[in-house]
Amino acid sequence: MAVKFGDFMIEKRSIDYVPLAERHGKVWHLWPVWFSGDAHLATVATGVVGVALGGHLLWMALAVFFGCAFGTFFMAFHSTQGPQLGLPQMIQSRPQFGYVGALLVWGVALIAYIGFNAFNQILAAQTVLSLYGGDSTLTMLAFTLLSVSLAVIGYDLIHLAQRWVAYLLIAALLVFTVAVLAKVHLPAQEIALRDFRTVPFLTQFFAAASYQIAWSIYVSDYSRYLPRDVGVGASFWWTYLGAFIGGTWMMLVGTFAASLYPTLEVATALRTVADTVLPGFGKPLLLCSLLGLVTITSLNYYGASLTFLSVMDSIKPSRPTVAKRLLTLLFSTVIATALALASTQNFVQKFGEFLAVLLYLFTPWTAINLVDFYLIRKGHYSVREIFNSHGMYGRWNWRGLWAYGIGFVAMIPFFSTEHFKGPVARVLGGADIAMLIGLPVSALVYIAACRSLDVTADRRRCHAADTGLDPDAA
């Protein structure tokens, strides 16, 4: 039984199927979810990468634009899976990797969720302290409490919060952008097409693309309650445009601020630019960006909870309940907060490299998941069999596991981190193009492995298994 909280009910579903009778919402609601999901301080920091390596503003702006356009393409295709299957994102990995084999990607996802939130808590505390001072621990705890409260209520409140934050951010960013265009005169060398630098451009391009792909692990979590008939194209484009515009706009703000004040920390540079073009506007702009950080942290906690429940179900199949969802939320919050409180400056400095490694791990997964859904099985899955520990998808699916392993190994020569640079990355001067290798290799290996899969028989078994699953289904 759901618990009432104001005008909202604590969400009673988690990793289980959402029946058609419970579907609600409009497909355009995906736009503010992913606009606000991208328009926050952590995204600003991503736009600084190329400038920090010596890239000029115009070329780095183009790298941000095209990198976001490329990465968001893959991310948005995951969004269409939610209305069709009525399931959250990570549980959908079982048909490709197996009932137990999916633990591989779920483990990586949990590390990403908790790591992102620890970093977000630190960033939020640093921002509030720079604006108002105070105690960092209390600030961090208050930020965490606000974020996890949205995740406790769940899907509907998260959607509503994202819409209001989107409206506020659009207003603030429009004011800032118009003021910049009207008052700032950039040095000629920053907007000239000459002096193209390959390494900063490629680094910024793939940083932006990888950042957008990182959302793929939970895109369906926020579309799974939509009616099944919203349409593949509509769910794709509303997600794509929200994430692309929010991500590109916010990264460009970071690129611009870093170009003007390359020696300042990101939040300080942003505030300085805003105060320069519109005196007194720096603090409101940072506060708006901080609200976006609150809601994306809520999304991370929500996704971590669903992933923990998926892991628990693989270890010991059981019926998901409200109590279990709240327990996994508490567990995720305690771990992320403990990590944030125990962190050192070294943790913050090294976190970017940690995320880069995680993105290497997610690249093969997104290729395999999308190829299976759109090219191999074409959206035909059995919900009941996904939750059957000895069902048609097996406990270990060699096709997905082999494709994942081969795709990951193929990327290693292209890895570029502080402590390891593959031979190809060294030839490229440190530019990281591993994602460009991992996506097609994983996809092609999986397609080849699925030649032995009897898709027609697979579809018949799905239909038979799910007969009577949803009385409202056509």
QUIFEN-V129469 format. One line per field, one symbol per residue. ss: DSSP state (@ for helix, = for strand, . for the rest). burial: # if it has 9 or more other ideal C-beta (glycine too) atoms within 8 Angstrom, else .. A space follows every 10 residues. Layout:
BEGIN
ss=???
burial=???
END
This chain:
BEGIN
ss=...==..==. .........@ @@......@@ @@@@@@@@.. @@@@@@..@@ @@....@@@@ @@@@@@@@@@ @@@@@@@@@@ @@@@@....@ @@@@@@@... ..@@@@@@@@ @@@@@@@@@@ @@@@@@@@@@ @@...@@@@@ @@@@@@@@@@ @@@.@@@@@@ @@@@@@@@@@ @@@@@@@@@@ @@@....@@@ .......@@@ @@@@@@@@@@ @@@@@@@@.@ @@.....@@@ .@@@@@@@@@ @@@@@@@@@@ @@@@@@@@@@ .....@@@@@ @@@@@@@... @@@@@@@@@@ @@@@@@@@@@ @@@@@@@@@@ @@@@@..... .@@@@@@@@@ @@@@@@@@@@ @@..@@@@@@ @@@@@@@@@@ @@@@@@@@@@ @@@@@@.... ..@@@@.... .......@@@ @@@@@@@@@@ @@@@.=.... =.@@@@@... ...@@@@@@@ @@@@@@@@@@ @@..@@@@@@ @@@@@..... ....
burial=.......### #..##.#### ..#.#.#.## ########## ########## #.#.###### ########## ########## ########## #########. ########## ########## #########. .....#..## #.##.##### #########. ###.###### .##.###.## ...#.....# ##....#### ########## ########## ########.# ...####### ########## ########## #..#.##### #####.##.. ########## ########## ########## ####.....# .#.###.##. ###.###.## ..#....#.# #.######## ########## ###..##.#. ########.. ####.##.## ####.###.# #######... .#..##.#.# ########## ###.###.## ....#..##. ###.##.... ....
END
